[in-house]
């Protein structure tokens, strides 16, 4: 199975219990992505 991602991809990590969170946006073309790995550098 091949997964195709179309950019941009927005990622947000939220800390349980509140507090600061982290976010990043990644635009295509991505360095590497498949069913188990997403690798890129944030914009």
mmCIF entry with sequence, helices, sheets and N, C-alpha, C, O atoms, coordinates in Angstrom:
data_MODEL
# 
_entry.id   MODEL 
# 
_entity.id                         1 
_entity.type                       polymer 
_entity.pdbx_number_of_molecules   1 
# 
_entity_poly.entity_id                      1 
_entity_poly.type                           'polypeptide(L)' 
_entity_poly.nstd_linkage                   no 
_entity_poly.nstd_monomer                   no 
_entity_poly.pdbx_seq_one_letter_code       
;(UNK)(UNK)(UNK)(UNK)(UNK)(UNK)(UNK)(UNK)(UNK)(UNK)(UNK)(UNK)(UNK)(UNK)(UNK)(UNK)
(UNK)(UNK)(UNK)(UNK)(UNK)(UNK)(UNK)(UNK)(UNK)(UNK)(UNK)(UNK)(UNK)(UNK)(UNK)(UNK)
(UNK)(UNK)(UNK)(UNK)(UNK)(UNK)(UNK)(UNK)(UNK)(UNK)(UNK)
;
_entity_poly.pdbx_seq_one_letter_code_can   XXXXXXXXXXXXXXXXXXXXXXXXXXXXXXXXXXXXXXXXXXX 
_entity_poly.pdbx_strand_id                 A 
# 
loop_
_entity_poly_seq.entity_id 
_entity_poly_seq.num 
_entity_poly_seq.mon_id 
_entity_poly_seq.hetero 
1 1  UNK n 
1 2  UNK n 
1 3  UNK n 
1 4  UNK n 
1 5  UNK n 
1 6  UNK n 
1 7  UNK n 
1 8  UNK n 
1 9  UNK n 
1 10 UNK n 
1 11 UNK n 
1 12 UNK n 
1 13 UNK n 
1 14 UNK n 
1 15 UNK n 
1 16 UNK n 
1 17 UNK n 
1 18 UNK n 
1 19 UNK n 
1 20 UNK n 
1 21 UNK n 
1 22 UNK n 
1 23 UNK n 
1 24 UNK n 
1 25 UNK n 
1 26 UNK n 
1 27 UNK n 
1 28 UNK n 
1 29 UNK n 
1 30 UNK n 
1 31 UNK n 
1 32 UNK n 
1 33 UNK n 
1 34 UNK n 
1 35 UNK n 
1 36 UNK n 
1 37 UNK n 
1 38 UNK n 
1 39 UNK n 
1 40 UNK n 
1 41 UNK n 
1 42 UNK n 
1 43 UNK n 
# 
_struct_asym.id          A 
_struct_asym.entity_id   1 
# 
loop_
_struct_sheet.id 
_struct_sheet.type 
_struct_sheet.number_strands 
_struct_sheet.details 
AA1 ? 2 ? 
AA2 ? 2 ? 
# 
loop_
_struct_sheet_order.sheet_id 
_struct_sheet_order.range_id_1 
_struct_sheet_order.range_id_2 
_struct_sheet_order.offset 
_struct_sheet_order.sense 
AA1 1 2 ? anti-parallel 
AA2 1 2 ? anti-parallel 
# 
loop_
_struct_sheet_range.sheet_id 
_struct_sheet_range.id 
_struct_sheet_range.beg_label_comp_id 
_struct_sheet_range.beg_label_asym_id 
_struct_sheet_range.beg_label_seq_id 
_struct_sheet_range.pdbx_beg_PDB_ins_code 
_struct_sheet_range.end_label_comp_id 
_struct_sheet_range.end_label_asym_id 
_struct_sheet_range.end_label_seq_id 
_struct_sheet_range.pdbx_end_PDB_ins_code 
_struct_sheet_range.beg_auth_comp_id 
_struct_sheet_range.beg_auth_asym_id 
_struct_sheet_range.beg_auth_seq_id 
_struct_sheet_range.end_auth_comp_id 
_struct_sheet_range.end_auth_asym_id 
_struct_sheet_range.end_auth_seq_id 
AA1 1 UNK A 9  ? UNK A 13 ? UNK A 9  UNK A 13 
AA1 2 UNK A 22 ? UNK A 26 ? UNK A 22 UNK A 26 
AA2 1 UNK A 32 ? UNK A 33 ? UNK A 32 UNK A 33 
AA2 2 UNK A 38 ? UNK A 39 ? UNK A 38 UNK A 39 
# 
loop_
_atom_site.group_PDB 
_atom_site.id 
_atom_site.type_symbol 
_atom_site.label_atom_id 
_atom_site.label_alt_id 
_atom_site.label_comp_id 
_atom_site.label_asym_id 
_atom_site.label_entity_id 
_atom_site.label_seq_id 
_atom_site.pdbx_PDB_ins_code 
_atom_site.Cartn_x 
_atom_site.Cartn_y 
_atom_site.Cartn_z 
_atom_site.occupancy 
_atom_site.B_iso_or_equiv 
_atom_site.pdbx_formal_charge 
_atom_site.auth_seq_id 
_atom_site.auth_comp_id 
_atom_site.auth_asym_id 
_atom_site.auth_atom_id 
_atom_site.pdbx_PDB_model_num 
ATOM 1   N N  . UNK A 1 1  ? 0.847  -1.182 0.000  1.00 0.00 ? 1  UNK A N  1 
ATOM 2   C CA . UNK A 1 1  ? 0.000  0.000  0.000  1.00 0.00 ? 1  UNK A CA 1 
ATOM 3   C C  . UNK A 1 1  ? 0.890  1.243  0.000  1.00 0.00 ? 1  UNK A C  1 
ATOM 4   O O  . UNK A 1 1  ? 1.821  1.354  0.798  1.00 0.00 ? 1  UNK A O  1 
ATOM 5   N N  . UNK A 1 2  ? 0.596  2.154  -0.888 1.00 0.00 ? 2  UNK A N  1 
ATOM 6   C CA . UNK A 1 2  ? 1.351  3.400  -0.980 1.00 0.00 ? 2  UNK A CA 1 
ATOM 7   C C  . UNK A 1 2  ? 0.460  4.548  -0.518 1.00 0.00 ? 2  UNK A C  1 
ATOM 8   O O  . UNK A 1 2  ? -0.679 4.686  -0.964 1.00 0.00 ? 2  UNK A O  1 
ATOM 9   N N  . UNK A 1 3  ? 0.993  5.359  0.375  1.00 0.00 ? 3  UNK A N  1 
ATOM 10  C CA . UNK A 1 3  ? 0.258  6.506  0.896  1.00 0.00 ? 3  UNK A CA 1 
ATOM 11  C C  . UNK A 1 3  ? 0.823  7.768  0.246  1.00 0.00 ? 3  UNK A C  1 
ATOM 12  O O  . UNK A 1 3  ? 2.032  8.001  0.271  1.00 0.00 ? 3  UNK A O  1 
ATOM 13  N N  . UNK A 1 4  ? -0.042 8.559  -0.322 1.00 0.00 ? 4  UNK A N  1 
ATOM 14  C CA . UNK A 1 4  ? 0.388  9.819  -0.936 1.00 0.00 ? 4  UNK A CA 1 
ATOM 15  C C  . UNK A 1 4  ? -0.113 10.974 -0.077 1.00 0.00 ? 4  UNK A C  1 
ATOM 16  O O  . UNK A 1 4  ? -1.305 11.083 0.208  1.00 0.00 ? 4  UNK A O  1 
ATOM 17  N N  . UNK A 1 5  ? 0.813  11.827 0.329  1.00 0.00 ? 5  UNK A N  1 
ATOM 18  C CA . UNK A 1 5  ? 0.454  13.015 1.092  1.00 0.00 ? 5  UNK A CA 1 
ATOM 19  C C  . UNK A 1 5  ? 0.574  14.226 0.188  1.00 0.00 ? 5  UNK A C  1 
ATOM 20  O O  . UNK A 1 5  ? 1.531  14.348 -0.576 1.00 0.00 ? 5  UNK A O  1 
ATOM 21  N N  . UNK A 1 6  ? -0.377 15.100 0.276  1.00 0.00 ? 6  UNK A N  1 
ATOM 22  C CA . UNK A 1 6  ? -0.323 16.372 -0.428 1.00 0.00 ? 6  UNK A CA 1 
ATOM 23  C C  . UNK A 1 6  ? -0.083 17.457 0.606  1.00 0.00 ? 6  UNK A C  1 
ATOM 24  O O  . UNK A 1 6  ? -0.799 17.518 1.606  1.00 0.00 ? 6  UNK A O  1 
ATOM 25  N N  . UNK A 1 7  ? 0.891  18.301 0.396  1.00 0.00 ? 7  UNK A N  1 
ATOM 26  C CA . UNK A 1 7  ? 1.235  19.319 1.373  1.00 0.00 ? 7  UNK A CA 1 
ATOM 27  C C  . UNK A 1 7  ? 0.304  20.512 1.294  1.00 0.00 ? 7  UNK A C  1 
ATOM 28  O O  . UNK A 1 7  ? -0.460 20.624 0.335  1.00 0.00 ? 7  UNK A O  1 
ATOM 29  N N  . UNK A 1 8  ? 0.340  21.369 2.228  1.00 0.00 ? 8  UNK A N  1 
ATOM 30  C CA . UNK A 1 8  ? 1.179  21.248 3.413  1.00 0.00 ? 8  UNK A CA 1 
ATOM 31  C C  . UNK A 1 8  ? 0.555  20.366 4.492  1.00 0.00 ? 8  UNK A C  1 
ATOM 32  O O  . UNK A 1 8  ? -0.657 20.157 4.521  1.00 0.00 ? 8  UNK A O  1 
ATOM 33  N N  . UNK A 1 9  ? 1.411  19.854 5.376  1.00 0.00 ? 9  UNK A N  1 
ATOM 34  C CA . UNK A 1 9  ? 0.975  19.052 6.517  1.00 0.00 ? 9  UNK A CA 1 
ATOM 35  C C  . UNK A 1 9  ? 1.242  19.874 7.779  1.00 0.00 ? 9  UNK A C  1 
ATOM 36  O O  . UNK A 1 9  ? 2.369  20.315 8.006  1.00 0.00 ? 9  UNK A O  1 
ATOM 37  N N  . UNK A 1 10 ? 0.215  20.079 8.594  1.00 0.00 ? 10 UNK A N  1 
ATOM 38  C CA . UNK A 1 10 ? 0.361  20.811 9.854  1.00 0.00 ? 10 UNK A CA 1 
ATOM 39  C C  . UNK A 1 10 ? 0.361  19.811 11.001 1.00 0.00 ? 10 UNK A C  1 
ATOM 40  O O  . UNK A 1 10 ? -0.496 18.929 11.067 1.00 0.00 ? 10 UNK A O  1 
ATOM 41  N N  . UNK A 1 11 ? 1.332  19.952 11.908 1.00 0.00 ? 11 UNK A N  1 
ATOM 42  C CA . UNK A 1 11 ? 1.475  19.046 13.052 1.00 0.00 ? 11 UNK A CA 1 
ATOM 43  C C  . UNK A 1 11 ? 1.403  19.873 14.326 1.00 0.00 ? 11 UNK A C  1 
ATOM 44  O O  . UNK A 1 11 ? 2.073  20.899 14.445 1.00 0.00 ? 11 UNK A O  1 
ATOM 45  N N  . UNK A 1 12 ? 0.588  19.427 15.281 1.00 0.00 ? 12 UNK A N  1 
ATOM 46  C CA . UNK A 1 12 ? 0.512  20.082 16.585 1.00 0.00 ? 12 UNK A CA 1 
ATOM 47  C C  . UNK A 1 12 ? 0.635  19.027 17.669 1.00 0.00 ? 12 UNK A C  1 
ATOM 48  O O  . UNK A 1 12 ? -0.082 18.027 17.650 1.00 0.00 ? 12 UNK A O  1 
ATOM 49  N N  . UNK A 1 13 ? 1.538  19.243 18.611 1.00 0.00 ? 13 UNK A N  1 
ATOM 50  C CA . UNK A 1 13 ? 1.696  18.361 19.769 1.00 0.00 ? 13 UNK A CA 1 
ATOM 51  C C  . UNK A 1 13 ? 1.184  19.116 20.985 1.00 0.00 ? 13 UNK A C  1 
ATOM 52  O O  . UNK A 1 13 ? 1.640  20.221 21.282 1.00 0.00 ? 13 UNK A O  1 
ATOM 53  N N  . UNK A 1 14 ? 0.239  18.513 21.680 1.00 0.00 ? 14 UNK A N  1 
ATOM 54  C CA . UNK A 1 14 ? -0.359 19.144 22.854 1.00 0.00 ? 14 UNK A CA 1 
ATOM 55  C C  . UNK A 1 14 ? 0.072  18.388 24.105 1.00 0.00 ? 14 UNK A C  1 
ATOM 56  O O  . UNK A 1 14 ? 0.040  17.158 24.152 1.00 0.00 ? 14 UNK A O  1 
ATOM 57  N N  . UNK A 1 15 ? 0.468  19.137 25.099 1.00 0.00 ? 15 UNK A N  1 
ATOM 58  C CA . UNK A 1 15 ? 0.880  18.565 26.372 1.00 0.00 ? 15 UNK A CA 1 
ATOM 59  C C  . UNK A 1 15 ? -0.350 18.266 27.219 1.00 0.00 ? 15 UNK A C  1 
ATOM 60  O O  . UNK A 1 15 ? -1.221 19.122 27.375 1.00 0.00 ? 15 UNK A O  1 
ATOM 61  N N  . UNK A 1 16 ? -0.426 17.060 27.764 1.00 0.00 ? 16 UNK A N  1 
ATOM 62  C CA . UNK A 1 16 ? -1.558 16.739 28.633 1.00 0.00 ? 16 UNK A CA 1 
ATOM 63  C C  . UNK A 1 16 ? -1.474 17.594 29.895 1.00 0.00 ? 16 UNK A C  1 
ATOM 64  O O  . UNK A 1 16 ? -0.388 17.816 30.432 1.00 0.00 ? 16 UNK A O  1 
ATOM 65  N N  . UNK A 1 17 ? -2.605 18.063 30.355 1.00 0.00 ? 17 UNK A N  1 
ATOM 66  C CA . UNK A 1 17 ? -2.610 18.915 31.539 1.00 0.00 ? 17 UNK A CA 1 
ATOM 67  C C  . UNK A 1 17 ? -2.388 20.385 31.223 1.00 0.00 ? 17 UNK A C  1 
ATOM 68  O O  . UNK A 1 17 ? -2.173 21.187 32.132 1.00 0.00 ? 17 UNK A O  1 
ATOM 69  N N  . UNK A 1 18 ? -2.436 20.747 29.951 1.00 0.00 ? 18 UNK A N  1 
ATOM 70  C CA . UNK A 1 18 ? -2.248 22.146 29.574 1.00 0.00 ? 18 UNK A CA 1 
ATOM 71  C C  . UNK A 1 18 ? -0.782 22.491 29.394 1.00 0.00 ? 18 UNK A C  1 
ATOM 72  O O  . UNK A 1 18 ? 0.054  21.607 29.210 1.00 0.00 ? 18 UNK A O  1 
ATOM 73  N N  . UNK A 1 19 ? -0.477 23.754 29.447 1.00 0.00 ? 19 UNK A N  1 
ATOM 74  C CA . UNK A 1 19 ? 0.893  24.209 29.259 1.00 0.00 ? 19 UNK A CA 1 
ATOM 75  C C  . UNK A 1 19 ? 1.217  24.417 27.794 1.00 0.00 ? 19 UNK A C  1 
ATOM 76  O O  . UNK A 1 19 ? 0.347  24.289 26.932 1.00 0.00 ? 19 UNK A O  1 
ATOM 77  N N  . UNK A 1 20 ? 2.481  24.741 27.510 1.00 0.00 ? 20 UNK A N  1 
ATOM 78  C CA . UNK A 1 20 ? 2.892  25.047 26.145 1.00 0.00 ? 20 UNK A CA 1 
ATOM 79  C C  . UNK A 1 20 ? 2.724  23.860 25.200 1.00 0.00 ? 20 UNK A C  1 
ATOM 80  O O  . UNK A 1 20 ? 2.799  22.703 25.612 1.00 0.00 ? 20 UNK A O  1 
ATOM 81  N N  . UNK A 1 21 ? 2.497  24.171 23.935 1.00 0.00 ? 21 UNK A N  1 
ATOM 82  C CA . UNK A 1 21 ? 2.431  23.128 22.919 1.00 0.00 ? 21 UNK A CA 1 
ATOM 83  C C  . UNK A 1 21 ? 3.373  23.509 21.781 1.00 0.00 ? 21 UNK A C  1 
ATOM 84  O O  . UNK A 1 21 ? 3.919  24.612 21.765 1.00 0.00 ? 21 UNK A O  1 
ATOM 85  N N  . UNK A 1 22 ? 3.559  22.613 20.848 1.00 0.00 ? 22 UNK A N  1 
ATOM 86  C CA . UNK A 1 22 ? 4.483  22.803 19.747 1.00 0.00 ? 22 UNK A CA 1 
ATOM 87  C C  . UNK A 1 22 ? 3.745  22.573 18.439 1.00 0.00 ? 22 UNK A C  1 
ATOM 88  O O  . UNK A 1 22 ? 2.917  21.667 18.342 1.00 0.00 ? 22 UNK A O  1 
ATOM 89  N N  . UNK A 1 23 ? 4.035  23.376 17.446 1.00 0.00 ? 23 UNK A N  1 
ATOM 90  C CA . UNK A 1 23 ? 3.419  23.193 16.138 1.00 0.00 ? 23 UNK A CA 1 
ATOM 91  C C  . UNK A 1 23 ? 4.414  23.478 15.028 1.00 0.00 ? 23 UNK A C  1 
ATOM 92  O O  . UNK A 1 23 ? 5.333  24.276 15.206 1.00 0.00 ? 23 UNK A O  1 
ATOM 93  N N  . UNK A 1 24 ? 4.237  22.833 13.886 1.00 0.00 ? 24 UNK A N  1 
ATOM 94  C CA . UNK A 1 24 ? 5.093  23.051 12.723 1.00 0.00 ? 24 UNK A CA 1 
ATOM 95  C C  . UNK A 1 24 ? 4.294  22.739 11.466 1.00 0.00 ? 24 UNK A C  1 
ATOM 96  O O  . UNK A 1 24 ? 3.332  21.971 11.495 1.00 0.00 ? 24 UNK A O  1 
ATOM 97  N N  . UNK A 1 25 ? 4.711  23.349 10.365 1.00 0.00 ? 25 UNK A N  1 
ATOM 98  C CA . UNK A 1 25 ? 4.095  23.101 9.065  1.00 0.00 ? 25 UNK A CA 1 
ATOM 99  C C  . UNK A 1 25 ? 5.163  22.569 8.122  1.00 0.00 ? 25 UNK A C  1 
ATOM 100 O O  . UNK A 1 25 ? 6.283  23.079 8.081  1.00 0.00 ? 25 UNK A O  1 
ATOM 101 N N  . UNK A 1 26 ? 4.806  21.548 7.371  1.00 0.00 ? 26 UNK A N  1 
ATOM 102 C CA . UNK A 1 26 ? 5.719  20.911 6.426  1.00 0.00 ? 26 UNK A CA 1 
ATOM 103 C C  . UNK A 1 26 ? 5.100  20.982 5.040  1.00 0.00 ? 26 UNK A C  1 
ATOM 104 O O  . UNK A 1 26 ? 3.948  20.590 4.852  1.00 0.00 ? 26 UNK A O  1 
ATOM 105 N N  . UNK A 1 27 ? 5.860  21.481 4.064  1.00 0.00 ? 27 UNK A N  1 
ATOM 106 C CA . UNK A 1 27 ? 5.361  21.599 2.696  1.00 0.00 ? 27 UNK A CA 1 
ATOM 107 C C  . UNK A 1 27 ? 5.979  20.531 1.807  1.00 0.00 ? 27 UNK A C  1 
ATOM 108 O O  . UNK A 1 27 ? 7.123  20.124 2.009  1.00 0.00 ? 27 UNK A O  1 
ATOM 109 N N  . UNK A 1 28 ? 5.207  20.082 0.817  1.00 0.00 ? 28 UNK A N  1 
ATOM 110 C CA . UNK A 1 28 ? 5.698  19.106 -0.159 1.00 0.00 ? 28 UNK A CA 1 
ATOM 111 C C  . UNK A 1 28 ? 6.700  19.793 -1.087 1.00 0.00 ? 28 UNK A C  1 
ATOM 112 O O  . UNK A 1 28 ? 6.605  21.005 -1.276 1.00 0.00 ? 28 UNK A O  1 
ATOM 113 N N  . UNK A 1 29 ? 7.641  19.078 -1.664 1.00 0.00 ? 29 UNK A N  1 
ATOM 114 C CA . UNK A 1 29 ? 7.827  17.631 -1.554 1.00 0.00 ? 29 UNK A CA 1 
ATOM 115 C C  . UNK A 1 29 ? 8.522  17.277 -0.247 1.00 0.00 ? 29 UNK A C  1 
ATOM 116 O O  . UNK A 1 29 ? 9.397  18.011 0.213  1.00 0.00 ? 29 UNK A O  1 
ATOM 117 N N  . UNK A 1 30 ? 8.136  16.157 0.350  1.00 0.00 ? 30 UNK A N  1 
ATOM 118 C CA . UNK A 1 30 ? 8.694  15.709 1.618  1.00 0.00 ? 30 UNK A CA 1 
ATOM 119 C C  . UNK A 1 30 ? 9.950  14.876 1.374  1.00 0.00 ? 30 UNK A C  1 
ATOM 120 O O  . UNK A 1 30 ? 10.086 14.237 0.330  1.00 0.00 ? 30 UNK A O  1 
ATOM 121 N N  . UNK A 1 31 ? 10.876 14.886 2.351  1.00 0.00 ? 31 UNK A N  1 
ATOM 122 C CA . UNK A 1 31 ? 12.107 14.105 2.216  1.00 0.00 ? 31 UNK A CA 1 
ATOM 123 C C  . UNK A 1 31 ? 11.801 12.620 2.109  1.00 0.00 ? 31 UNK A C  1 
ATOM 124 O O  . UNK A 1 31 ? 12.343 11.927 1.247  1.00 0.00 ? 31 UNK A O  1 
ATOM 125 N N  . UNK A 1 32 ? 10.925 12.130 2.995  1.00 0.00 ? 32 UNK A N  1 
ATOM 126 C CA . UNK A 1 32 ? 10.545 10.724 2.971  1.00 0.00 ? 32 UNK A CA 1 
ATOM 127 C C  . UNK A 1 32 ? 9.205  10.568 3.667  1.00 0.00 ? 32 UNK A C  1 
ATOM 128 O O  . UNK A 1 32 ? 8.964  11.178 4.708  1.00 0.00 ? 32 UNK A O  1 
ATOM 129 N N  . UNK A 1 33 ? 8.336  9.751  3.091  1.00 0.00 ? 33 UNK A N  1 
ATOM 130 C CA . UNK A 1 33 ? 7.086  9.397  3.773  1.00 0.00 ? 33 UNK A CA 1 
ATOM 131 C C  . UNK A 1 33 ? 6.570  8.090  3.201  1.00 0.00 ? 33 UNK A C  1 
ATOM 132 O O  . UNK A 1 33 ? 6.584  7.860  1.992  1.00 0.00 ? 33 UNK A O  1 
ATOM 133 N N  . UNK A 1 34 ? 6.116  7.247  4.109  1.00 0.00 ? 34 UNK A N  1 
ATOM 134 C CA . UNK A 1 34 ? 5.464  5.993  3.740  1.00 0.00 ? 34 UNK A CA 1 
ATOM 135 C C  . UNK A 1 34 ? 4.489  5.632  4.848  1.00 0.00 ? 34 UNK A C  1 
ATOM 136 O O  . UNK A 1 34 ? 4.108  6.499  5.635  1.00 0.00 ? 34 UNK A O  1 
ATOM 137 N N  . UNK A 1 35 ? 4.085  4.396  4.925  1.00 0.00 ? 35 UNK A N  1 
ATOM 138 C CA . UNK A 1 35 ? 3.075  3.993  5.906  1.00 0.00 ? 35 UNK A CA 1 
ATOM 139 C C  . UNK A 1 35 ? 3.552  4.118  7.349  1.00 0.00 ? 35 UNK A C  1 
ATOM 140 O O  . UNK A 1 35 ? 2.723  4.175  8.257  1.00 0.00 ? 35 UNK A O  1 
ATOM 141 N N  . UNK A 1 36 ? 4.879  4.164  7.592  1.00 0.00 ? 36 UNK A N  1 
ATOM 142 C CA . UNK A 1 36 ? 5.386  4.203  8.966  1.00 0.00 ? 36 UNK A CA 1 
ATOM 143 C C  . UNK A 1 36 ? 6.303  5.388  9.262  1.00 0.00 ? 36 UNK A C  1 
ATOM 144 O O  . UNK A 1 36 ? 6.587  5.658  10.429 1.00 0.00 ? 36 UNK A O  1 
ATOM 145 N N  . UNK A 1 37 ? 6.776  6.102  8.236  1.00 0.00 ? 37 UNK A N  1 
ATOM 146 C CA . UNK A 1 37 ? 7.774  7.179  8.449  1.00 0.00 ? 37 UNK A CA 1 
ATOM 147 C C  . UNK A 1 37 ? 7.354  8.443  7.736  1.00 0.00 ? 37 UNK A C  1 
ATOM 148 O O  . UNK A 1 37 ? 6.919  8.404  6.585  1.00 0.00 ? 37 UNK A O  1 
ATOM 149 N N  . UNK A 1 38 ? 7.486  9.572  8.427  1.00 0.00 ? 38 UNK A N  1 
ATOM 150 C CA . UNK A 1 38 ? 7.360  10.884 7.815  1.00 0.00 ? 38 UNK A CA 1 
ATOM 151 C C  . UNK A 1 38 ? 8.609  11.650 8.202  1.00 0.00 ? 38 UNK A C  1 
ATOM 152 O O  . UNK A 1 38 ? 8.879  11.842 9.388  1.00 0.00 ? 38 UNK A O  1 
ATOM 153 N N  . UNK A 1 39 ? 9.384  12.095 7.201  1.00 0.00 ? 39 UNK A N  1 
ATOM 154 C CA . UNK A 1 39 ? 10.632 12.820 7.462  1.00 0.00 ? 39 UNK A CA 1 
ATOM 155 C C  . UNK A 1 39 ? 10.678 14.045 6.579  1.00 0.00 ? 39 UNK A C  1 
ATOM 156 O O  . UNK A 1 39 ? 10.520 13.952 5.362  1.00 0.00 ? 39 UNK A O  1 
ATOM 157 N N  . UNK A 1 40 ? 10.897 15.211 7.204  1.00 0.00 ? 40 UNK A N  1 
ATOM 158 C CA . UNK A 1 40 ? 11.004 16.449 6.459  1.00 0.00 ? 40 UNK A CA 1 
ATOM 159 C C  . UNK A 1 40 ? 11.563 17.521 7.382  1.00 0.00 ? 40 UNK A C  1 
ATOM 160 O O  . UNK A 1 40 ? 11.811 17.266 8.561  1.00 0.00 ? 40 UNK A O  1 
ATOM 161 N N  . UNK A 1 41 ? 11.759 18.708 6.852  1.00 0.00 ? 41 UNK A N  1 
ATOM 162 C CA . UNK A 1 41 ? 12.208 19.859 7.627  1.00 0.00 ? 41 UNK A CA 1 
ATOM 163 C C  . UNK A 1 41 ? 11.076 20.875 7.610  1.00 0.00 ? 41 UNK A C  1 
ATOM 164 O O  . UNK A 1 41 ? 10.506 21.158 6.557  1.00 0.00 ? 41 UNK A O  1 
ATOM 165 N N  . UNK A 1 42 ? 10.751 21.420 8.772  1.00 0.00 ? 42 UNK A N  1 
ATOM 166 C CA . UNK A 1 42 ? 9.657  22.385 8.876  1.00 0.00 ? 42 UNK A CA 1 
ATOM 167 C C  . UNK A 1 42 ? 9.973  23.641 8.057  1.00 0.00 ? 42 UNK A C  1 
ATOM 168 O O  . UNK A 1 42 ? 11.132 24.008 7.867  1.00 0.00 ? 42 UNK A O  1 
ATOM 169 N N  . UNK A 1 43 ? 8.906  24.284 7.581  1.00 0.00 ? 43 UNK A N  1 
ATOM 170 C CA . UNK A 1 43 ? 9.046  25.523 6.802  1.00 0.00 ? 43 UNK A CA 1 
ATOM 171 C C  . UNK A 1 43 ? 9.622  26.637 7.647  1.00 0.00 ? 43 UNK A C  1 
ATOM 172 O O  . UNK A 1 43 ? 9.809  27.750 7.157  1.00 0.00 ? 43 UNK A O  1 
# 
